[in-house]
Amino acid sequence: MRSCVRVWTFAWLCLVLWATCAVAADKPAGYVQEAKGAALVVRAGQSHPLGAKDPVFAGDSLATKAESSLQIMFADGTTLAVYQS
């Protein structure tokens, strides 16, 4: 009986965690504050240009082209600046 309760409790916790992660994946991690030149995001294998106020999600890859820059403000207030390398 106890092992059955443990299995159901574990299954319920997994379901709650999965649902929480699914909701968090829809919420942006931050937003573009400033984009100069050509800034790109790769999301789900697709490349898209980025501009001011565009959302940035966990798992996104960011890139800038020559003479371009990008500034991201994350939900926790952290700022990330990306420049050409």
N, C-alpha and C positions, 0 to 999 in steps of 0.2 A: 504494500500500500504506500509506504513512504517513498519508494523508488518511483512509483507512478506519479505522485505529487511532485517530486523533484523534476521529472521529465516534463510534465505540463508547465511547471514554473519556468523551467529553462526555455521551453518552446515559446511561452508567452513573452519572456524577456527578449528573446531573439526577435520576435515579431515587433515589439515596441521599438527596439533599437533600429531595426530595418526601416520602420515607418519614419522614425526621427531622421535617419540619414537621408531618406528619400525627400523629405520636406526640406532639409538643409541644402540638398543639392540644387533645389529650385531657387534658393535665395542667394543673391549675389554676395561674393566675399568682399566686394568693394566696387568702386566706380572710377572711371577715368576722370581725373581733374583737369588734365591738360594733355593735349597731343599736338606735337609740332612735326610737320613733314609726314612721312609714311610710317604709321604704326599699325601692326597687325596682331591679331589673336588667332590661334589655332585651337579650335574647339570641335571635338568629335571628328577629327580628321579633316575639317574644312577650315580654310584660311579666310578671314574677314578683316576689312579695315576697321580701325578703332578711332573713335572721335570723343570729344568731351562729353561727359555724362553717360557713356556706354557702360554697361555692367561688366564686371569681371568675375568669373566663377572659379571655384576650386578646381584644379586640374587643367585650367587654361594655360597655354604657352603663349608668351608675349614676345614680340620682336619689333625692332625698329630698323629702318633702312638708313643709308648714309645720310648724315646731317639731319637726323630726326631724333625726337625724344618723346618720352611718355611719362606721365606722373599718375600714379594710382593711389587713392585713399581707401584703405580697408576699413571694415566695419568697426574694428577696435581702435581706430584713429591712427594706425601706422601708415606712413607714406612710403611708397616705393618709387624711385626714379630710375628709368631705363633709358640708356643712351646707346649709340652705336659702339661696337667694340673694335 
